[in-house]
Amino acid sequence: MKKAMKTRGSSWGHSLRYHVQNQMSLYLFVAVLFMMGVIFGAVIVNTMSPVQKENLLGYLGHFFQGMKTDSVADPRTAFQHSMGEHFKTIGLIWLLGVSVVGMPLILLLVFFKGIVIGFTVGFLVNQLSWKGLGFAFASVVPHNLLVVPALLVVSVSGIAFSILLAKNRLIQRRGPIYPQFLSYSVLVTIMAGVMVVASLFEAYVSPVLMRVTLP
């Protein structure tokens, strides 16, 4: 059984490497789009008025106080919430991928994810300087090391399948695309598993790191 699991894992790893190599240009484009979102999110911080910054900082103060008194959501609730959000995002991208017109919306989701991360880190650094940077790395970076690559894989897969679907249905018919659909769905399912691991880390490990680096 261990041998079978090892073989299956090797097969999945080979398929993922082949997918990345085959869609390298798309990965570069989507990665650049994501980084543009991060930069844009950081720039938004500088366009906020002092009152807006003060209100948001006050909200962060309540959150920090909750972290100190350990009165924030318990890990199980945080895990369920995080996993639900990730599954919604992946499910939406999968659904957009099987539609001909879904590609622009997938790109928009990737860009928006970049904005959220860029704004969060940018605001913490802008208001709390080096302490904010340390807290940002503890609260934002660790689980996103899994979330962002998984999101990029799902997004590129959805865009590639959407393009394939458009060519097959609108330009020239090339026969059934069920094998490609199956591969796309399996890859999304694997990335959903990665998101589960990221949610576990976000719910059980990130709070510990956040308390250590609490401004």
ABEGO torsion letter per residue (X at the ends): XAAAAAAAAAAAAAAAAAAAAAAAAAAAAAAAAAAAAAAAAAAAAAABBAAAAAAAAAAAAAAAAAAAAGABBBAAAAAAAAAAAAAAAAAAAAAAAABAAAAAAAAAAAAAAAAAAAAAAAAAAAAAEAAAAAAAAAAAAAAAAAAAAAAAAAAAAAAAAAAAAAAAAAABBAEBAAAAAAAAAAAAAAAAAAAAAAAAAAAAAAAAAAAAABX
